[in-house]
Amino acid sequence: MSLAEITARIETATQKAGRASGSVHLIAVSKVQPNERVAAVLDQGHRCFGENRVQEAAGKWPDFRSAYDNIDLHLIGPLQTNKARQAIALCQSIHTLDRPKLATTLARLAQETGHCPDLFIQVNTGEEPQKAGVLLADTDAFVTMCRELDLPVRGLMCIPPVDEEPSLHFALLAKLAARNGLDQLSMGMSADFETAIALGATHVRVGSAIFGARTGTA
């Protein structure tokens, strides 16, 4: 499916939900994609991309930034504290703030550098033991902690369990965000982004539907 087709589907879903045109941001998930595929999407004018690993992003995006302007890079994979400094330098947004140690590290680096990307707190809405994210019962307190650290928390992010109805998790994330005065929601992927938009997503993460099957491992 082409970038234009995905963009059109996002716009249709946005209008159907009664939301303003352009209120949903498409994050083209470029992890493990060959550079020629990424360049083809850049050549079509798209500038918002998502990477899972800081190391991969560091090897890819400085060169692209020298050739294309206004690139908006989002880290959508787990962030180790020892990669936090590099992530701050590379990314405009981090979607996987999920634990106190990472929050305090980002706060310290923000003080040192005078800069911090926009942050999304990852919530483990399915409470899956193998998955990263703040547990539901801890979300409110974690948002408060991050605010006390002066971190720029903009919204919440989730990845629903693969065997459950995603709309239930999207609705839950939206409720959590509203309760905490957050208006941005990073949720929805290639198979369910239209459902996510109907339930308030402001950022959808679409990879395979734009680029085709990945050529490596995530």
C-alpha positions in Angstrom: 0.0 0.0 0.0 1.3 3.4 -0.9 2.0 6.3 1.4 -0.7 8.3 -0.3 -3.3 5.6 0.3 -2.4 5.4 4.0 -2.5 9.2 4.3 -5.9 9.2 2.6 -7.2 6.5 5.0 -6.0 8.5 8.0 -7.8 11.7 6.7 -11.0 9.8 6.1 -10.9 8.3 9.6 -10.1 11.7 11.1 -13.1 13.3 9.3 -15.4 10.3 10.3 -14.4 10.9 13.9 -15.4 14.5 13.6 -11.9 15.7 14.3 -9.9 18.5 12.6 -8.0 17.7 9.4 -4.3 17.2 10.2 -4.9 16.4 13.9 -3.4 12.9 13.5 0.3 12.5 12.8 1.5 9.5 10.8 4.7 8.1 12.2 6.3 6.0 9.4 8.0 3.2 11.2 11.3 2.8 9.4 13.0 0.3 11.7 15.0 -2.4 9.9 14.1 -0.9 6.5 16.8 -0.4 3.9 17.8 3.1 3.3 16.4 3.1 -0.3 12.9 2.5 1.0 13.2 5.2 3.6 14.6 7.6 1.0 11.6 6.8 -1.3 9.2 7.9 1.4 11.3 11.0 2.2 11.2 11.9 -1.6 7.4 11.9 -1.4 7.6 14.7 1.2 7.0 12.7 4.4 9.1 13.8 7.3 7.8 12.0 10.5 9.5 8.6 11.2 9.8 6.1 14.0 12.8 4.0 15.1 12.9 1.2 17.6 16.6 1.3 18.5 18.9 4.3 19.2 21.9 2.6 17.6 20.0 2.0 14.4 18.7 5.6 14.4 22.2 6.9 14.9 23.5 5.0 12.0 20.8 6.1 9.6 19.3 9.6 10.3 22.3 11.9 10.5 23.0 11.2 6.8 19.3 11.7 5.9 19.2 14.9 7.9 22.1 16.2 5.8 20.0 15.6 2.6 16.5 16.3 3.8 15.1 19.1 6.0 12.6 19.1 8.9 12.9 15.5 9.8 10.8 14.6 12.9 12.2 11.5 14.5 10.3 9.5 17.1 11.8 6.8 19.3 9.1 4.1 19.6 11.2 1.2 21.1 12.5 0.6 24.6 15.1 3.0 25.8 18.0 2.0 28.0 19.2 4.6 30.3 22.8 4.4 28.9 21.4 5.4 25.5 19.3 8.3 26.8 21.8 11.0 26.0 22.1 9.8 22.4 18.3 9.6 22.2 17.9 13.2 23.4 20.3 14.3 20.7 18.7 12.4 17.9 15.0 12.4 18.5 12.2 15.0 18.7 9.9 12.6 20.6 10.3 9.6 22.8 7.3 7.3 23.2 8.6 4.8 25.7 9.1 6.6 29.0 8.2 3.7 31.3 10.1 3.7 34.6 11.3 6.1 37.3 15.0 5.4 36.6 14.6 6.5 33.0 12.6 9.6 34.1 15.3 10.7 36.5 18.0 10.1 33.8 16.1 12.2 31.3 15.5 14.9 33.8 19.2 15.1 34.6 20.2 15.2 31.0 17.6 17.8 30.2 19.2 20.0 32.9 22.7 19.4 31.5 21.8 20.0 27.9 18.9 22.5 28.2 16.9 20.3 25.9 14.4 17.4 26.1 12.3 15.7 23.4 8.6 15.5 23.8 7.7 12.5 26.0 5.0 9.9 25.9 4.5 7.6 28.9 4.2 4.0 27.8 1.3 2.3 29.6 1.1 -1.5 29.8 -2.7 -1.6 29.3 -2.8 -5.3 29.1 -0.6 -5.8 32.1 1.5 -8.3 30.2 4.6 -9.4 32.2 6.8 -9.6 29.1 6.0 -6.1 27.9 7.4 -2.7 29.0 5.2 0.0 30.3 3.8 1.5 33.4 1.1 -0.6 35.0 -2.4 0.9 35.1 -2.5 1.3 38.8 0.8 3.2 38.8 0.1 5.6 35.8 -1.3 8.6 37.7 1.5 8.6 40.2 4.1 8.2 37.5 2.7 11.1 35.5 2.8 13.2 38.7 6.4 12.2 39.3 7.5 13.1 35.7 5.8 16.5 36.0 7.6 17.2 39.3 10.8 16.5 37.4 9.8 19.2 34.9 9.7 16.6 32.1 7.7 17.6 28.9 5.2 14.8 29.1 2.8 15.3 26.2 0.8 12.1 26.2 0.5 8.4 26.7 1.4 5.4 24.4 0.2 1.8 24.4 0.6 -1.4 22.4 -2.4 -3.6 23.0 -2.0 -7.4 23.4 -2.1 -9.2 20.1 -4.9 -11.5 21.1 -7.3 -8.8 22.5 -9.6 -6.3 21.0 -7.5 -3.2 20.5 -10.4 -0.7 20.9 -10.7 -1.7 24.6 -7.1 -0.7 25.2 -7.3 2.5 23.1 -10.4 3.6 25.0 -8.7 2.9 28.3 -5.6 4.9 27.3 -7.7 7.8 26.2 -9.5 7.8 29.6 -6.2 7.7 31.5 -4.8 10.6 29.4 -7.9 12.7 30.0 -7.8 12.1 33.7 -4.2 13.4 33.7 -4.8 16.4 31.5 -2.9 14.9 28.6 -4.2 15.5 25.1 -1.8 13.3 22.9 -2.2 9.6 22.3 0.3 7.4 20.5 -1.7 4.3 19.6 -2.6 2.3 16.5 -0.5 0.5 14.0 -0.9 -0.9 10.5 -3.8 -3.2 11.3 -5.8 -1.0 13.6 -4.9 2.7 13.1 -8.4 3.7 12.0 -9.9 2.3 15.1 -7.3 4.2 17.1 -8.2 7.4 15.4 -11.9 6.9 16.2 -10.9 6.7 19.8 -8.6 9.8 19.9 -5.2 8.8 18.6 -3.0 11.8 17.7 0.0 9.7 16.5 -0.3 6.4 14.7 2.6 4.2 14.0 2.5 2.5 10.6 5.4 0.5 9.1 4.7 -2.5 7.0 1.7 -1.0 5.3 4.0 1.8 3.9 7.3 0.1 3.4 6.4 -3.5 2.9 7.7 -6.5 4.9 10.8 -5.8 7.0 14.1 -7.0 5.8 15.7 -7.7 9.2 14.7 -8.3 12.8 13.3 -5.7 15.1 
